[in-house]
Amino acid sequence: MELHEFLEMMERRETVPAGSAAHELMHRCYAESQRLMLDSNTNPHTDAERNALLCELTGSEVHPSVRVMAPFQADFGKNIHLGKNVFVNAGCKFQDHGGIYIGDNALIGHNCVMATINHDPRPSHRADNIPAPIHIGRNVWIGANVTILSGVTIGENAIVAAGAVVTKDVAPNTMVGGVPAKFIKQIPQE
């Protein structure tokens, strides 16, 4: 299986059966992303070098205004999409097989986890992977130690309070928090 075929499969949200060609591709890409993460997380780099590593990891151009602080972990890398002026603080873990889309000016706090793959609940198919993307809108602020689950969209200008577990979509211009995350308040507009 080629990478573009896998990415099309993820866009269609098709299940990845354990042991399939798609599953094997996931493992090959994991090994590559780990090589890049090891270099990025253990060696000093200039901003330009760090950007080049992000471009290699994602397989696409990353705007030079993007900052991803080490240590950073990506399970796949090829399905991360970063807007301009995105800041990802240290300790974040992106399981991006299903797609992670982060809009311009988003701020991601320390130790955030974004998980875009679930397992099939049926015991006989438990090792199968079910993808769903995460979409983070423009100007979103995600606090430290937040977990965002697959299929979630966080609307523009939203704030996710530290420690939240986001299991459902977050409306634009709102603040959510807690486990599971719930509405706290409306964000005042300028």
C-alpha positions, -999 to 999 in steps of 0.1 A, spaced: 0 0 0 12 35 -9 10 64 16 -15 83 -6 -38 53 -6 -36 51 31 -43 88 36 -73 85 13 -85 55 34 -82 76 65 -101 105 49 -129 80 42 -127 68 78 -123 32 67 -114 6 94 -78 -7 92 -80 -45 98 -51 -59 119 -25 -74 98 -36 -57 66 -14 -38 41 -27 -6 57 -18 -18 91 17 -27 80 21 8 64 12 23 98 40 4 114 65 14 88 56 51 91 58 48 129 94 36 127 102 66 104 85 91 127 103 77 157 136 82 139 127 119 133 114 124 168 145 110 183 166 135 164 143 163 171 139 156 208 176 148 217 196 171 195 198 209 196 183 225 165 179 260 150 144 271 142 151 264 105 164 229 113 134 222 135 111 234 107 128 211 82 123 182 106 86 191 109 83 193 71 99 158 68 77 144 95 45 157 80 55 153 43 43 189 36 54 225 40 51 238 76 50 276 79 82 290 96 60 307 122 50 272 137 67 262 169 66 227 183 86 223 215 106 192 224 99 167 235 71 160 210 58 126 199 40 117 167 29 82 160 26 87 123 34 122 113 20 122 77 -15 133 87 -7 163 108 -18 196 92 -6 229 109 -18 264 102 3 295 106 15 307 141 6 274 157 24 268 191 26 233 205 42 232 240 65 205 253 54 169 260 26 167 235 16 134 219 -2 132 185 -16 99 173 -24 114 139 -33 84 117 -69 96 113 -58 133 108 -50 162 130 -59 196 116 -48 227 136 -59 261 125 -39 294 125 -29 309 158 -38 278 179 -21 273 212 -16 238 225 -5 234 262 20 211 278 14 173 277 -17 173 254 -27 141 238 -46 139 205 -58 104 196 -74 98 162 -77 60 163 -101 38 182 -102 1 184 -132 -20 173 -152 -28 204 -159 -64 193 -134 -88 209 -128 -107 177 -118 -74 159 -103 -55 188 -69 -50 170 -87 -33 141 -82 5 140 -111 29 134 -99 64 124 -117 98 128 -100 132 125 -95 159 150 -101 195 139 -89 224 159 -102 258 147 -84 291 144 -74 309 176 -81 279 199 -64 277 232 -59 242 247 -47 241 283 -21 217 297 -28 180 300 -58 180 278 -68 148 259 -88 151 227 -105 120 213 -110 110 177 -137 127 157 -138 159 178 -140 194 163 -131 223 184 -146 255 170 -128 288 164 -118 309 194 -127 281 219 -108 275 251 -103 240 266 -94 242 303 -64 223 316 -69 186 323 -101 183 303 -110 152 283 -127 163 251 -151 135 239 -175 157 219 -174 187 196 -168 221 212 -188 251 199 -169 282 186 -163 310 212 -169 288 242 -149 275 271 -151 238 282 -135 219 310 -137 187 331 -139 150 325 -157 147 302 -154 183 290 -186 203 294 -196 239 287 -183 265 312 -190 298 296 -193 318 264 -161 337 254 -167 374 250 -161 388 216 -139 419 211 
